[in-house]
Amino acid sequence: MTEKTRGLIIAIDGPSGAGKSTVAKRVAKQLGYLYIDTGAMYRAVGLKVLRSQVPLNDTERIIALTQKAGIELKGSVENYQVFLDNEEVTREIRAEPVSQAASKVSALSDVRRILVNAQQKMGAAGSVVMEGRDIGTKVFPNADLKVFLDASENTRAERRFRENQQRGVHLSLEETLTDIRERDERDSRRADSPLVRAHNAYNLDTSDKSIEEVVQVILRWVGEIRERSH
């Protein structure tokens, strides 16, 4: 199936605070594509685990909860909603304890297998921008375009700090930087699907670029791929 009949599958990966969500949403909107935030799915599992008061080291019960979790991503880019067991939890999954839980449950191979399977079904039809940490390496290794967004630690911490302030999460810049480092460590060292750049992904450092500049670079790559496919 060619791009003429199936829209592109675009994979955007990178560490926390690199700008994946904002960039992926803008690219999806510009192209009229479906946007899928895979991190929201791990956050939903993290929320379910916390609500169920299951210890984060109880692997078997976490896997069982993941299998039963009804996770749905709905709405447009402007009104993106996350549902867990038919309850909208878009704001709840952004709380800091949920972020920490999501980072830990995402290291479990069986949790990743369950969610990756769901993500592959969501994006199989194409015309999709999917962002996360293992899209180009695990979820869609044959994606039409793979982009790895990165930025310096300090830049990422400052961005996350500003986001947290807007969401009412009161962590100092120093605490935010420590959190970024810990998450990088967990994500890059986990045994299953560690955070690495796919060998054929474009690497894009966003430290000194505006969101719009990053979006335009990706759209240019999209245009080049479309030209080659015709």
N, C-alpha and C positions, 0 to 999 in steps of 0.2 A: 504494500500500500504506500503510495507516494504522498508527499506533502500536499499535493493538489487535492487529494481525497481525505487525508488525515492531517490535521494540524500538527505542528511540532510538539514534541515533548521537551520542555526546557527544565533542566535541573539546576537549582541554585543552592550551593552548599557553603558552609563556612562556620567559624566559631561564633560564640555568643557576642553580640554587640557589633558585628561586622556590617549590619544594615540589611540582612537578608529579607526580613519581612516587608519592610518599607519598599525596597527595590522590587521584590517579587510582585507585590501588589500593583505597583505602578506599571511594571512590564505587562502583567496580565490585563490590566485595564486598557493600556494602549493597543494591545493586540486583540482584545475581546476574547481572551482565553479564561479558562477556569483557573482559579488560584487555590492551591492546597497548602496549608500550613501543617506539615507533619509534626512539628514540635508541639502543636496544640493537642495532638492525639496522645503524646506521651504525658503531657501535663494533665490531661483528663484522667489518665490511668493513675497518675500521682495523686490527684484529688480524691479519686475513688479509694485508693489505698489509705490515705489519711482519714477520710470519713469513716472507713471501716475499722479504723484503729488497728490495722495490721502492721506489725513491726517491719521496718524496711529491710530487715535481713531474713524475713520469712519468705523465701523464694517460692515455695509451692503455693502458698495462699495468694501471693501476688499474681502468679501465673493464672490461677483459677479466677481471680477477680478480672484480669485482663480478658480472659475468654468470655466472660459474662458481660463485660462493659459494652453498653450500647453507645457508641461514639458517632456523632454525625456532625459534618461541617456544612453549614448552609449559608445562603445569602450571597449578595454581590460583594465585590471588593470593598465598597463603601460601607456595607452593613454586614460584615462577616460575623457569623455566630457559631459558637461551639455548643453542642448539646451532649450531655452525659445522662444516659438512661431517661431520655425525654425531658430533661431539665436544662434550661440554658445556663451555661456556666462560663460564658465568655470572659467576664471580669474575674470570677473566682479563681480561674486557673492561672492568673497572672500574679497571685499573691506569692511572696517570697518563700514561705514554707512549701508551697506546691512546686515552685521552681526547683528547690532542693530535692524534693521527693522524685520529681520527674527525671532529674539528672541521674538519680540512683537506680530507679526502675528501668531506665532506658539502657542500662549496662547489662541487663539480663537477656540472654540469647533468646529464650522462649517468648519473652515480651516483644522483642524486636521482630521475631518471626511472625507472630500474630499480626502486629501492626503493619509490617512491610507487606504482607499478603493483602491486607485491606487497602493499602496505598497503591499497590500495583493494579488492583481492580479499579480504583478511582481514576487513575490516569491513563489506563490502557487505550482509551479511545482517542488520545491525543488532544491537541489544542489546550494544553495545560502548562501552567508554571507551578512547579512543585519545589518547595524550599525546605531545607532541613540540614542534616549533617552527614547523611549517607545516601543521598538521592542518586548522585552520579556513580557511586561505587557499588551500591547494593540494591536500591529500589528500582532504578532504571539505568543499568550499566550501558544500555544501548540508546540512551537519550540522544535526541538530535543535536542539542546544545547543552554543554555542561559548563557552568561558571562557578568558580570558587572565589567567594568574596572574603577578603581579609582586611585587617587594619591593625595598627599598633595596639599593644595592651592598654596604654593610657587613653588612646582615642576611644577604644571600645568601652573602657570603664566610664569615661566621661559621658558617652552616649547613654549607657545603661543607667547611670546616675540621674541624668535628666529625665529619662523615661520613668524611672522609679518615682521621682518627685511629682511628675504629672499624675501618676497613678496613686499617689499618697503613700508610697512605700518609703519609709524613713531610714535609709542606710547611708552612712557617710561615704564620701568618694573613696576613702581608704578601704572601707569594708567592701565596697562594690568591686574595687580592684582585686582584693583578696578572693572574693567570690568568683570573679572572672578567671583568675588563675587556677582555682580549685576545679572549676568546671572544665577548663581546658585540659587539665591533668586527667580528670576522669574520662572525658570524651576521647582523648588521644590514646589512652592506655587500656581502654576496655578491650577485652578479648574479641568480642563480636562487633564487626562493623565500626572500627575506630574512626575518629575524625581524621581523614587524610584527603588530600586532593587527588581526584581521579587523574590518571596519567594523561588523558586527552582533554582535560578541562582547561578552559581559559582561566588564568589567575588574574584577579583584579583587586589591587590594593585601594581601598576607599578612604584611607586616612586623610588625604588632602583633596578629596573630591566631594562635590555636593551630590545629593541624591539624584538630581536631574542629570548631572554629568554621567553618573554610573548607569542610569537608565538608558541614556542615549548611546553609550558604548555597547550595551547589550542589544539594543534594537538594531544597531549597525551590524552586529554579528548575525542576528536573525535574518537581516536582509541579505547578507552574503550567502547564508545557507540556502535561502529560497532561490537566489540566483543560480546557485550550483545545481539545484534540483530540477531546474527547468531546462 
